[in-house]
Every structure is written in C-alpha cells, then in structure tokens.
Amino acid sequence: MSELFKSDVFFFISSVGFVVLGMIGIIIGIYIIAIARDIKIITKGAKKQAEGLYKVIDIIGEKMKKEGEKISDFIELGLSYFKKTNKKSKK
C-alpha cells in the first residue's frame, strides 16, 4: 500500500473517532444539564419547605412563650398566695 493511502485511512479513522467522541460528549453534556436543572428544582423546593418550617418553628416558639408566661403567672399567683398565708399564720 502506498504511504499516501495509509495516511488517508488514518485520517479518516481518526476523524470518525473524533466525531463519535464529540457526539458522546454532547450527549453527556445534555444529561449533565438535565441533572443540574433537576437539582435546581429540588433545591428550590427544599428552600421553600425550609422557610415554611422556620415559620412553623417561630409560631411554636411564640405559643410556648405565651404558655410559659401563663404558667409563670400561675406559679407567681400560687407563691404569693402561700406567702400571704404564711405571714398571716406567723402573726
């Protein structure tokens, strides 16, 4: 075979190889972009849920604070009652 024919065959095979590798690269790129979009959608949903969770925790905290104030008022009332009865009984 002549050297010119061998080089033509080599360049043809390498060109086909590069085209195939390019197509595979494009396909992989498309999948990576699709996966990145899915991850973006998932993180947006998780962020919204986390914000909702923060609101719920704030509401629970406020309710606990109010209930704690009620309980502390009740305890103070009871202690003041016992202090009054103890002072009366000591006299």
Protein Blocks (a to p, Z undefined) as FASTA:
>chain_A
ZZklmmmmmmmmmmmmmmmmmmmmmmmmmmmmmmmmmmmmmmmmmmmmmmmmmmmmmmmm
mmmmmmmmmmmmmmmmmmmmmmmmmmmmmZZ
